Amino acid sequence: MGVVLGLPPSPEEARRRSDVTRGDDLYLVGVLDKDGSPATNDHEHVAEPELFEVQHEVPAELKAALAERHQGYAR
């Protein structure tokens, strides 16, 4: 489980930039470290079909850790 930190470039952005390739169509997803701490730079590059909204109850402490992970990236 993780939190989306970055979206793939839009088609317009991809046309403007010279460094975008077909492999850049992935979402940047921040994850917690092995101990559940948000104080990490751990992340995954995930294709859109592999993303889905969690359908079950998420513990408040996990929600808080993921929110902190997201805030840590936004700074």
C-alpha positions in Angstrom: 0.0 0.0 0.0 1.3 3.4 -0.8 0.4 7.0 -1.7 0.6 8.5 -5.2 3.3 11.2 -5.2 3.5 11.9 -8.9 1.6 11.4 -12.1 3.0 10.5 -15.5 3.6 13.5 -17.8 0.6 14.5 -19.8 0.8 14.1 -23.6 1.3 17.9 -23.9 4.1 17.9 -21.4 5.7 14.9 -23.1 5.8 16.7 -26.4 7.4 19.8 -24.7 10.2 17.7 -23.0 12.9 15.9 -24.9 13.7 13.4 -22.1 10.3 11.6 -21.9 10.2 8.0 -23.2 7.6 5.3 -23.3 8.8 4.1 -20.0 7.8 7.3 -18.3 4.1 6.5 -18.3 4.3 5.3 -14.7 3.0 6.8 -11.4 5.4 7.6 -8.6 4.1 5.8 -5.5 5.6 6.5 -2.1 5.7 3.6 0.3 6.6 3.2 3.9 9.9 1.5 5.0 10.0 -2.1 6.2 9.1 -0.9 9.7 6.1 1.2 8.6 7.9 4.5 9.0 7.2 7.3 6.5 10.7 8.7 7.1 12.1 7.1 3.9 12.6 7.8 0.2 11.3 4.3 -0.7 9.1 4.4 -3.7 7.8 2.3 -6.6 7.0 3.1 -10.3 3.6 1.7 -11.0 1.5 1.4 -14.2 -2.0 2.7 -14.0 -3.7 -0.8 -14.3 -1.9 -1.8 -11.1 -3.4 1.2 -9.1 -6.6 0.7 -7.3 -8.5 2.3 -4.4 -8.4 0.4 -1.2 -11.9 -1.1 -0.5 -11.3 -2.1 3.1 -10.9 -0.1 6.3 -7.4 1.3 6.7 -6.1 1.7 10.3 -5.8 5.4 11.4 -2.1 4.9 12.1 -1.4 3.7 8.6 -3.4 6.5 7.1 -1.4 9.0 9.2 1.9 7.4 8.1 0.9 7.6 4.4 -0.2 11.2 4.8 3.1 12.0 6.4 4.9 10.2 3.6 3.0 12.4 1.1 3.8 15.6 3.0 7.4 14.7 3.2 7.6 14.4 -0.6 5.7 17.7 -1.2 8.2 19.7 0.8 
